[in-house]
Amino acid sequence: MDRVTSRGGRLFIHAVLLLFAIYSLVPFFWTTLQSFKTFKDAFSRVPIFIFQPTWKNYQEVWIRSLPEAGSTVGYFILLAALALTCLLLFARHIPIRSSWLAIGCLLGYGLLLWAIPQLVYMQKYYKYFINTIIVTVFTILISISIGCLAGYALARYAGMAAVVILIAALAFRALPRLAFVLPYFWIGSLLNLLDTHILVIVALVAVNQPFTIWMLRSFFMEVPKDLEESAMVDGANRLTSFIHVIVPVAWPGIISTALFTLLLAYNEFLLVRVLTQTNWTLPVAISRYTGAEDPAQLTLAAAASVSATIPIIVVILFFQKHLVRGLAAGAVKG
């Protein structure tokens, strides 16, 4: 496709993209407004855009009761989270190895998540948030680990077996969610794993694995074979050359695949709803408010939805550069 050089054409394209962005952001913007409204303002016959915002909905979703020094505890938690975030943002300017700094910040986030319920009496929604983090993190780690090895092997092997595996993976991916629910429910009942993180993680990995294999294979296909062959000439074996040579080159693609896996695991509803009774994740927890008979619960649903969206936005902002590079890597050869 030739590049548009005319001023009118470029203005038209930018106008269309701007309208599409507005169309995509308006629902989230309106939900955010609803989350800060009282019940009276939220259900006014005439939409209200100027109002006195309130944090009551967020407090009801997250906090059951505050300690006597509630404001002090809140400021401490907020400052700790901001400090860890700033360390990650400005890691390149700190004279510490980036990997060690990232590990330290992740441990700090984990310690902070553990400390919050020790300091503040939280609602069950916080438990569901922790469940979501556990399920999402382990789904990403397992899916990407298997997907990298399988994708690399299928990218380098051109036999008929590779074609059969890829077609089988594609067919497996095309199956609807309902095709997975009953088998995993039966397996969970047989092994006494219902309502556990393990069963949900295994099911999500199985659902997501064909996608990771196909996507990572496409990225590994773009990596020249000469790189690993040079490493093996220097004495490295296949696994060593893969870890130290191929993975760093394909890292943007791996990050992109991990982000798509994150979205799948983070937003999964059906599998989690059927395979768990109490250890829900955020999408199932939000349905408690949207399915309630009391219309006042809808403002709480808005607050819960916005709260669930913020972590995804933060993660995407952190890895935006890798995401763009990864998505562009498969489109450009040479």
C-alpha positions as CSV (number, residue, x, y, z in Angstrom):
1,M,0.0,0.0,0.0
2,D,1.3,3.4,-1.0
3,R,1.7,6.0,1.7
4,V,-0.9,8.8,1.6
5,T,0.9,12.1,0.8
6,S,-2.0,14.5,0.2
7,R,-2.9,16.8,3.0
8,G,-6.7,16.1,2.6
9,G,-6.2,12.4,2.7
10,R,-4.1,12.5,5.8
11,L,-6.6,14.8,7.6
12,F,-9.4,12.4,6.6
13,I,-7.5,9.4,8.0
14,H,-6.7,11.2,11.2
15,A,-10.3,12.3,11.6
16,V,-11.5,8.7,11.2
17,L,-9.0,7.4,13.7
18,L,-10.0,10.2,16.2
19,L,-13.7,9.3,15.8
20,F,-12.9,5.6,16.3
21,A,-10.9,6.4,19.4
22,I,-13.7,8.6,20.9
23,Y,-16.2,5.8,20.0
24,S,-14.0,3.3,21.9
25,L,-13.4,5.5,24.9
26,V,-16.9,6.9,25.5
27,P,-18.2,3.7,27.3
28,F,-15.2,3.6,29.7
29,F,-15.5,7.4,30.3
30,W,-19.2,7.1,31.1
31,T,-18.6,4.1,33.4
32,T,-15.9,6.1,35.2
33,L,-18.3,9.0,35.7
34,Q,-20.9,6.7,37.0
35,S,-18.5,5.2,39.5
36,F,-18.0,8.7,41.2
37,K,-21.8,9.5,41.3
38,T,-24.3,9.0,44.0
39,F,-27.3,6.8,43.3
40,K,-29.5,9.9,42.7
41,D,-27.1,11.4,40.2
42,A,-26.4,8.1,38.4
43,F,-30.0,7.4,37.7
44,S,-31.1,10.9,36.9
45,R,-33.4,11.1,33.8
46,V,-31.1,13.7,32.3
47,P,-27.5,12.6,32.1
48,I,-25.4,14.6,34.6
49,F,-21.8,15.5,33.7
50,I,-21.1,18.1,36.4
51,F,-21.6,16.8,39.9
52,Q,-20.0,16.4,43.3
53,P,-17.8,13.3,43.0
54,T,-17.7,10.8,45.8
55,W,-15.4,7.9,46.7
56,K,-18.1,6.1,48.5
57,N,-18.6,3.5,45.7
58,Y,-15.0,2.5,45.7
59,Q,-14.9,2.4,49.4
60,E,-17.9,0.0,49.5
61,V,-16.3,-2.2,46.9
62,W,-12.9,-2.5,48.5
63,I,-13.0,-1.6,52.2
64,R,-15.2,-3.0,54.9
65,S,-13.9,-0.9,57.7
66,L,-11.0,1.5,58.3
67,P,-8.7,1.6,61.3
68,E,-8.5,4.7,63.5
69,A,-5.5,6.1,61.5
70,G,-7.2,5.2,58.2
71,S,-5.9,8.3,56.3
72,T,-2.3,7.7,57.5
73,V,-2.5,4.0,56.4
74,G,-4.0,5.0,53.0
75,Y,-1.3,7.6,52.3
76,F,1.4,5.1,53.3
77,I,0.0,2.5,50.9
78,L,-0.3,5.0,48.1
79,L,3.2,6.4,48.6
80,A,4.7,2.8,48.6
81,A,2.9,2.0,45.4
82,L,4.0,5.2,43.7
83,A,7.6,4.6,44.8
84,L,7.7,1.1,43.4
85,T,6.1,2.4,40.1
86,C,8.6,5.2,39.8
87,L,11.5,2.8,40.3
88,L,10.2,0.7,37.4
89,L,9.6,3.8,35.2
90,F,13.1,5.2,35.8
91,A,14.9,1.9,36.0
92,R,17.3,2.8,33.2
93,H,18.5,5.9,35.1
94,I,19.3,3.9,38.3
95,P,22.8,2.4,38.6
96,I,21.4,-1.1,39.4
97,R,20.9,-4.0,37.1
98,S,17.5,-3.7,35.5
99,S,16.6,-7.4,36.1
100,W,17.4,-7.2,39.8
101,L,15.5,-3.9,40.1
102,A,12.5,-5.4,38.4
103,I,12.6,-8.5,40.7
104,G,12.9,-6.3,43.8
105,C,9.9,-4.2,42.7
106,L,7.8,-7.2,42.0
107,L,8.7,-8.5,45.5
108,G,7.8,-5.1,46.9
109,Y,4.4,-5.2,45.2
110,G,3.8,-8.7,46.5
111,L,4.7,-7.6,50.1
112,L,2.4,-4.6,49.7
113,L,-0.5,-6.7,48.5
114,W,0.1,-9.0,51.5
115,A,0.3,-6.1,54.0
116,I,-2.9,-4.3,52.9
117,P,-5.4,-6.7,54.4
118,Q,-3.2,-6.7,57.6
119,L,-3.7,-3.0,57.9
120,V,-7.2,-2.5,56.6
121,Y,-10.3,-4.8,56.8
122,M,-10.9,-5.4,53.2
123,Q,-14.1,-6.6,51.3
124,K,-14.2,-9.9,49.5
125,Y,-13.5,-8.0,46.3
126,Y,-9.8,-7.7,47.4
127,K,-9.7,-11.5,47.7
128,Y,-11.0,-11.8,44.2
129,F,-8.4,-9.3,43.0
130,I,-5.6,-11.5,44.5
131,N,-7.2,-14.6,42.9
132,T,-7.1,-12.8,39.6
133,I,-3.4,-11.9,40.0
134,I,-2.5,-15.5,40.9
135,V,-4.4,-17.1,38.0
136,T,-3.2,-14.5,35.5
137,V,0.5,-14.7,36.5
138,F,0.7,-18.5,36.5
139,T,-1.3,-18.7,33.2
140,I,1.2,-16.4,31.5
141,L,4.3,-18.1,32.9
142,I,3.1,-21.6,31.9
143,S,1.6,-20.6,28.6
144,I,4.6,-18.6,27.4
145,S,7.2,-21.2,28.6
146,I,5.4,-24.0,26.7
147,G,4.6,-21.7,23.8
148,C,8.2,-20.5,23.3
149,L,9.6,-24.0,23.2
150,A,6.8,-25.4,21.0
151,G,6.8,-22.3,18.7
152,Y,10.6,-22.4,18.3
153,A,10.5,-26.1,17.5
154,L,7.7,-25.8,14.9
155,A,9.5,-22.7,13.4
156,R,12.7,-24.8,12.8
157,Y,11.1,-28.1,11.9
158,A,9.4,-28.3,8.5
159,G,8.2,-31.9,8.5
160,M,4.6,-33.2,8.1
161,A,4.3,-33.6,11.8
162,A,4.7,-29.9,12.3
163,V,1.8,-29.2,9.9
164,V,-0.4,-31.7,11.7
165,I,0.4,-30.2,15.1
166,L,-0.3,-26.7,13.8
167,I,-3.6,-27.7,12.2
168,A,-4.7,-29.6,15.4
169,A,-3.8,-26.5,17.5
170,L,-5.8,-24.3,15.2
171,A,-8.8,-26.7,15.4
172,F,-8.5,-26.8,19.1
173,R,-8.5,-23.0,19.3
174,A,-11.6,-22.9,17.2
175,L,-13.6,-24.9,19.7
176,P,-16.1,-22.8,21.8
177,R,-15.6,-22.3,25.5
178,L,-18.5,-24.7,26.3
179,A,-16.5,-27.5,24.8
180,F,-13.9,-27.1,27.6
181,V,-16.1,-26.5,30.6
182,L,-17.7,-29.9,31.1
183,P,-14.5,-32.0,30.6
184,Y,-12.6,-29.8,33.1
185,F,-15.5,-29.8,35.5
186,W,-15.5,-33.6,35.4
187,I,-11.7,-33.7,35.9
188,G,-11.9,-31.3,38.8
189,S,-14.7,-33.3,40.4
190,L,-12.7,-36.5,39.9
191,L,-9.5,-35.1,41.4
192,N,-11.2,-32.9,44.0
193,L,-9.8,-29.8,42.4
194,L,-13.0,-27.8,42.0
195,D,-12.9,-24.2,43.3
196,T,-9.0,-24.2,43.2
197,H,-6.6,-22.0,41.4
198,I,-4.8,-25.1,39.9
199,L,-7.9,-26.2,37.9
200,V,-8.6,-22.7,36.6
201,I,-4.9,-22.2,35.6
202,V,-4.8,-25.6,33.8
203,A,-8.0,-24.8,31.9
204,L,-6.9,-21.4,30.9
205,V,-3.5,-22.7,29.7
206,A,-5.2,-25.3,27.6
207,V,-7.5,-22.7,26.1
208,N,-4.7,-20.3,25.4
209,Q,-1.9,-22.6,24.3
210,P,-2.8,-22.9,20.6
211,F,-2.8,-19.1,20.3
212,T,0.6,-18.7,22.0
213,I,2.1,-21.5,19.8
214,W,0.9,-20.0,16.6
215,M,1.9,-16.4,17.5
216,L,5.3,-17.2,18.9
217,R,6.0,-19.5,15.9
218,S,5.4,-16.5,13.6
219,F,7.9,-14.4,15.6
220,F,10.6,-17.2,15.6
221,M,10.2,-17.6,11.9
222,E,11.4,-14.1,11.5
223,V,14.7,-14.8,13.4
224,P,17.5,-15.9,11.0
225,K,18.8,-19.4,11.5
226,D,22.3,-18.0,11.2
227,L,22.2,-16.6,14.7
228,E,21.7,-19.9,16.5
229,E,24.0,-21.7,14.1
230,S,26.8,-19.2,14.9
231,A,26.2,-19.8,18.6
232,M,26.4,-23.6,18.1
233,V,29.6,-23.2,16.2
234,D,31.0,-21.4,19.2
235,G,30.1,-24.4,21.4
236,A,26.6,-23.7,22.6
237,N,24.0,-26.4,22.4
238,R,20.5,-25.9,21.0
239,L,18.9,-25.0,24.3
240,T,21.7,-22.6,25.2
241,S,21.6,-20.8,21.9
242,F,17.8,-20.6,22.2
243,I,17.9,-19.0,25.6
244,H,20.8,-16.6,25.1
245,V,20.5,-15.8,21.4
246,I,17.0,-16.4,20.1
247,V,14.9,-15.3,23.1
248,P,16.6,-11.8,23.3
249,V,16.0,-11.2,19.6
250,A,12.3,-12.3,19.8
251,W,11.7,-10.6,23.2
252,P,9.2,-8.0,21.8
253,G,7.2,-10.7,20.2
254,I,7.2,-12.7,23.5
255,I,6.0,-9.6,25.4
256,S,3.2,-9.1,22.9
257,T,2.1,-12.7,23.2
258,A,2.3,-12.5,27.0
259,L,0.1,-9.3,27.0
260,F,-2.6,-11.0,24.9
261,T,-2.4,-14.0,27.3
262,L,-2.8,-11.6,30.2
263,L,-6.0,-10.2,28.7
264,L,-7.4,-13.6,28.1
265,A,-6.7,-14.9,31.6
266,Y,-7.6,-11.6,33.3
267,N,-11.0,-11.3,31.5
268,E,-12.1,-14.9,31.5
269,F,-15.6,-15.4,32.9
270,L,-17.2,-18.7,31.8
271,L,-14.5,-21.1,32.9
272,V,-14.0,-19.4,36.2
273,R,-17.7,-19.2,36.9
274,V,-18.3,-22.9,36.3
275,L,-15.1,-24.3,37.8
276,T,-15.2,-22.2,41.1
277,Q,-17.7,-21.5,43.7
278,T,-15.9,-19.1,46.0
279,N,-12.4,-18.5,44.5
280,W,-13.7,-16.1,41.8
281,T,-11.8,-13.7,39.7
282,L,-12.7,-10.1,39.0
283,P,-15.0,-10.6,36.0
284,V,-17.2,-13.1,38.0
285,A,-17.1,-10.8,41.0
286,I,-18.3,-7.8,39.0
287,S,-21.3,-9.9,37.8
288,R,-22.5,-9.9,41.5
289,Y,-23.2,-6.2,41.2
290,T,-24.6,-6.2,37.6
291,G,-26.9,-9.1,38.3
292,A,-28.3,-7.7,41.5
293,E,-32.0,-6.7,41.8
294,D,-31.1,-3.5,43.6
295,P,-30.3,-0.8,41.0
296,A,-28.1,0.9,43.5
297,Q,-25.6,-1.9,42.9
298,L,-24.9,-0.6,39.4
299,T,-22.8,2.3,40.7
300,L,-20.8,-0.3,42.7
301,A,-20.5,-2.3,39.5
302,A,-19.1,0.8,37.7
303,A,-16.5,1.3,40.5
304,A,-15.6,-2.4,40.4
305,S,-15.2,-2.3,36.6
306,V,-13.0,0.8,36.6
307,S,-10.9,-0.7,39.4
308,A,-10.4,-3.9,37.4
309,T,-9.4,-1.9,34.3
310,I,-6.7,0.2,35.9
311,P,-4.1,-2.6,36.4
312,I,-4.4,-3.5,32.7
313,I,-3.9,0.1,31.6
314,V,-0.8,0.4,33.8
315,V,0.7,-2.9,32.4
316,I,0.0,-1.8,28.8
317,L,1.6,1.6,29.5
318,F,4.7,-0.1,30.9
319,F,5.1,-2.5,27.9
320,Q,3.7,-0.2,25.2
321,K,7.1,0.0,23.4
322,H,7.6,-3.8,23.4
323,L,4.0,-4.3,22.3
324,V,4.3,-2.0,19.3
325,R,7.7,-3.5,18.3
326,G,6.3,-7.0,18.7
327,L,3.2,-6.4,16.6
328,A,5.2,-4.7,13.9
329,A,7.9,-7.4,13.8
330,G,5.7,-9.9,12.0
331,A,4.7,-7.4,9.4
332,V,8.2,-6.4,8.2
333,K,10.7,-8.8,6.8
334,G,14.4,-8.2,6.1
